[in-house]
């Protein structure tokens, strides 16, 4: 019942995004944050929610306590939520595809790409893909016409990168979630590493902050492996990254070298990313020319 109330809001949001994007591909990540983030932890805010719902504040406190996790970023979030509560994925998929149908009826092209986060095992992705494709068919049957869409995943768990060959059997695209992939590969918490990471950089344990520029030796090795393995299974798989690394010039050049199709970053970093991508392409072209000249 609660999800049915959320559906119109989600659908309206997606319609607005699709209209604004005007036929360009739109990647939508299914619900990712830990559930505890959806309820306030401060007493005043809890009281406000309790008053709105017409329940005692103690009930809100009990729910917050029940959702508590010691390490929520590695806990009950991402595809794990959709696996245990498939109705959440169903609602989001229905909102995406109903919005797709409505905008197409309005005369615009729509290309939604549904991205399943935190996948470490192909069975997690298969589970969620089945839900998404089933709902897409239901909406298409209701509308009376077919529409284009893709289903892919975020590679942000080392096991996901290592088993990319299997995952590409299901995923039509990979988006490297380099923020979480850095955390899980290096065993560093982005929220807590500030206490010692600057000193690590000063001492050149890390050449640069790995949350600013991709750690090409460690995280980059996994990315390169996933690209190669993914393409073995699906030759034309779409590959990119999402995360702040997408606006870092060195990271953009690295992504170009390993054969990614796109980088994603915060809006203010887009000009830097474009410049870095252009520079990487020019360098590659110059290197090929030099190589050709040397052979002559």
C-alpha distance (Angstrom), angle and dihedral (degrees) to the residues before:
residue distance angle dihedral
X1 . . .
X2 3.81 . .
X3 3.80 92.0 .
X4 3.82 90.2 49.9
X5 3.81 87.9 58.1
X6 3.81 91.1 50.5
X7 3.81 94.8 48.5
X8 3.85 97.8 79.4
X9 3.82 91.5 49.8
X10 3.80 92.4 50.2
X11 3.81 91.6 45.6
X12 3.80 91.5 50.4
X13 3.81 91.1 50.2
X14 3.80 92.5 50.5
X15 3.81 92.0 47.1
X16 3.81 89.3 54.9
X17 3.80 92.0 48.6
X18 3.81 93.8 47.4
X19 3.81 92.2 48.7
X20 3.80 91.7 49.0
X21 3.81 92.2 47.8
X22 3.82 89.9 51.5
X23 3.81 101.1 -156.0
X24 3.80 98.2 -28.5
X25 3.83 118.5 125.3
X26 3.82 114.4 -88.8
X27 3.81 119.1 -157.9
X28 3.80 113.2 -153.6
X29 3.79 119.8 -170.2
X30 3.80 113.8 -149.9
X31 3.80 118.0 -125.8
X32 3.78 111.0 -50.9
X33 3.84 116.1 163.0
X34 3.82 122.1 95.0
X35 3.81 111.3 -94.0
X36 3.82 92.9 -117.2
X37 3.82 88.6 70.0
X38 3.80 90.3 67.6
X39 3.81 93.3 66.3
X40 3.83 126.8 58.5
X41 3.79 121.0 -113.0
X42 3.84 97.1 -158.5
X43 3.81 116.4 91.2
X44 3.82 95.6 -129.7
X45 3.79 92.1 52.2
X46 3.80 90.8 45.2
X47 3.81 89.5 53.2
X48 3.80 89.9 51.0
X49 3.82 90.9 53.8
X50 3.80 91.1 45.1
X51 3.82 91.2 52.5
X52 3.80 91.0 48.2
X53 3.81 92.4 50.5
X54 3.79 94.5 39.3
X55 3.82 94.4 -123.9
X56 3.84 132.5 120.0
X57 3.80 116.1 -87.4
X58 3.81 88.5 -122.0
X59 3.80 89.1 66.3
X60 3.82 90.7 57.5
X61 3.80 90.4 46.9
X62 3.81 90.9 50.8
X63 3.82 91.1 51.2
X64 3.81 92.1 49.2
X65 3.81 89.3 50.3
X66 3.82 91.3 48.4
X67 3.82 91.2 52.3
X68 3.81 93.8 47.6
X69 3.82 115.6 123.8
X70 3.80 128.4 -175.1
X71 3.79 92.5 -139.8
X72 3.82 105.6 17.2
X73 3.81 96.6 172.2
X74 3.81 87.5 64.6
X75 3.77 93.2 35.2
X76 3.79 139.3 72.7
X77 3.82 101.2 -17.0
X78 3.80 142.4 98.7
X79 3.80 117.3 23.7
X80 3.80 89.0 -6.9
X81 3.81 89.7 70.6
X82 3.80 91.8 50.1
X83 3.80 91.8 46.9
X84 3.81 94.5 53.4
X85 3.83 94.7 34.0
X86 3.86 104.3 31.8
X87 3.81 89.6 169.4
X88 3.84 88.1 73.4
X89 3.82 91.4 57.1
X90 3.83 89.9 43.1
X91 3.81 91.4 55.1
X92 3.80 93.5 47.6
X93 3.81 92.8 46.0
X94 3.80 91.4 48.8
X95 3.81 90.8 49.6
X96 3.83 90.7 49.9
X97 3.81 95.3 47.9
X98 3.81 97.2 40.3
X99 3.81 87.4 51.9
X100 3.82 88.2 48.5
X101 3.81 91.2 53.7
X102 3.82 93.5 46.1
X103 3.81 93.8 50.4
X104 3.83 92.6 45.3
X105 3.82 88.5 51.9
X106 3.81 86.7 53.7
X107 3.80 89.4 60.0
X108 3.81 101.8 -99.9
X109 3.79 130.0 118.9
X110 3.82 116.7 -118.9
X111 3.81 128.2 -165.6
X112 3.83 110.5 -177.9
X113 3.80 119.8 -173.7
X114 3.81 112.7 -164.1
X115 3.80 110.8 -151.3
X116 3.82 120.8 -162.2
X117 3.83 111.4 -153.0
X118 3.80 134.0 -143.8
X119 3.81 96.6 18.5
X120 3.79 113.8 167.9
X121 3.81 98.6 158.2
X122 3.79 129.3 43.0
X123 3.83 90.2 -130.2
X124 3.83 89.7 63.2
X125 3.78 89.7 55.0
X126 3.82 93.6 43.6
X127 3.80 89.4 52.7
X128 3.80 93.5 53.2
X129 3.81 95.0 38.4
X130 3.81 89.8 57.1
X131 3.82 90.2 54.5
X132 3.82 93.3 47.7
X133 3.82 94.7 46.7
X134 3.81 92.7 45.7
X135 3.81 91.7 52.9
X136 3.83 91.1 44.6
X137 3.82 89.6 55.5
X138 3.83 91.4 47.4
X139 3.82 91.6 51.9
X140 3.83 92.3 44.2
X141 3.83 90.7 50.9
X142 3.81 90.4 49.2
X143 3.82 91.4 48.5
X144 3.79 94.1 44.1
X145 3.81 95.6 -129.3
X146 3.79 140.2 74.3
X147 3.81 124.9 -115.9
X148 3.78 135.5 -165.9
X149 3.81 122.0 -105.5
X150 3.78 140.4 145.7
X151 3.79 134.9 -141.1
X152 3.80 119.5 -149.7
X153 3.75 142.2 144.1
X154 3.77 146.5 -121.7
X155 3.79 113.9 -112.4
X156 3.79 100.7 -147.2
X157 3.80 102.7 128.4
X158 3.83 119.1 74.9
X159 3.81 91.2 -129.9
X160 3.79 89.2 55.5
X161 3.81 90.3 54.7
X162 3.81 93.1 44.8
X163 3.83 93.2 50.0
X164 3.82 94.6 40.5
X165 3.80 91.3 127.2
X166 3.81 90.4 63.5
X167 3.80 94.4 39.9
X168 3.82 91.5 52.8
X169 3.80 88.2 62.6
X170 3.81 85.6 73.4
X171 3.82 105.3 20.5
X172 3.81 119.3 79.7
X173 3.79 90.3 -166.8
X174 3.80 140.7 16.2
X175 3.77 124.2 -144.9
X176 3.79 112.3 -170.9
X177 3.80 108.8 -136.0
X178 3.79 92.4 -152.4
X179 3.81 95.2 179.3
X180 3.81 93.6 62.3
X181 3.81 93.9 31.1
X182 3.81 87.7 58.4
X183 3.81 91.7 48.7
X184 3.79 94.9 47.9
X185 3.81 95.9 41.8
X186 3.80 97.5 45.1
X187 3.81 95.6 34.5
X188 3.81 89.1 -125.3
X189 3.78 127.1 139.0
X190 3.79 109.7 -139.7
X191 3.81 89.3 -151.9
X192 3.81 95.7 51.1
X193 3.82 106.3 29.2
X194 3.81 92.4 83.4
X195 3.80 89.0 88.1
X196 3.78 93.7 68.1
X197 3.82 110.4 4.1
X198 3.84 96.4 86.6
X199 3.82 88.4 55.2
X200 3.81 90.1 48.3
X201 3.80 88.2 55.4
X202 3.83 91.3 45.9
X203 3.80 89.6 53.3
X204 3.82 90.1 44.5
X205 3.79 93.4 -121.8
X206 3.79 80.4 133.9
X207 3.79 115.9 24.8
X208 3.82 90.4 -142.7
X209 3.80 135.9 1.1
X210 3.85 102.5 -73.5
X211 3.81 89.6 -144.5
X212 3.80 90.2 58.7
X213 3.80 100.9 39.8
X214 3.82 125.1 24.0
X215 3.81 114.0 -99.3
X216 3.79 92.4 -123.3
X217 3.81 95.8 -170.0
X218 3.80 96.3 53.5
X219 3.81 112.4 14.8
X220 3.80 90.1 27.0
X221 3.81 91.3 54.3
X222 3.82 89.8 57.0
X223 3.81 91.3 46.7
X224 3.81 92.8 50.3
X225 3.81 90.5 47.4
X226 3.82 91.4 49.8
X227 3.82 91.7 49.3
X228 3.81 92.6 51.4
X229 3.82 94.5 43.5
X230 3.79 94.1 43.3
X231 3.80 91.5 52.9
X232 3.80 91.0 50.1
X233 3.79 88.1 64.3
X234 3.81 100.2 32.0
X235 3.79 111.3 23.0
X236 3.82 96.2 -165.3
X237 3.80 98.2 38.7
X238 3.81 112.4 151.8
X239 3.81 111.2 -119.9
X240 3.79 132.9 -170.4
X241 3.78 145.7 129.5
X242 3.78 133.3 -110.2
X243 3.77 119.1 -163.4
X244 3.77 139.6 74.2
X245 3.81 89.9 -69.7
X246 3.80 86.9 74.1
X247 3.81 89.4 75.5
X248 3.81 95.9 49.0
X249 3.85 112.5 100.2
X250 3.83 94.9 -143.4
X251 3.80 91.4 48.4
X252 3.81 91.6 47.8
X253 3.81 90.7 52.6
X254 3.81 89.9 48.4
X255 3.82 90.5 51.2
X256 3.80 89.4 50.9
X257 3.81 91.5 51.0
X258 3.80 94.3 52.2
X259 3.81 91.9 48.2
X260 3.81 106.1 -104.5
X261 3.82 116.8 164.3
X262 3.80 98.5 -144.5
X263 3.78 146.6 -1.4
X264 3.79 125.5 -140.5
X265 3.80 124.7 -154.5
X266 3.81 145.5 148.3
X267 3.83 113.1 -58.7
X268 3.81 94.8 -110.9
X269 3.81 90.0 55.9
X270 3.82 95.1 52.9
X271 3.85 96.0 93.3
X272 3.83 90.7 50.9
X273 3.81 91.2 47.7
X274 3.82 91.9 49.6
X275 3.78 92.0 49.3
X276 3.82 91.7 48.2
X277 3.82 91.3 48.3
X278 3.82 91.0 50.4
X279 3.80 91.4 48.3
X280 3.82 91.0 49.7
X281 3.81 91.1 51.0
X282 3.83 92.0 49.0
X283 3.81 92.1 48.2
X284 3.79 90.7 50.2
X285 3.81 90.9 49.5
X286 3.83 91.8 48.3
X287 3.82 91.3 48.4
X288 3.82 90.7 52.8
X289 3.80 90.7 49.7
X290 3.80 91.7 49.5
X291 3.81 90.8 48.4
X292 3.80 91.0 49.8
X293 3.80 91.6 48.2
X294 3.82 91.8 49.2
X295 3.82 90.6 54.4
X296 3.80 90.4 54.2
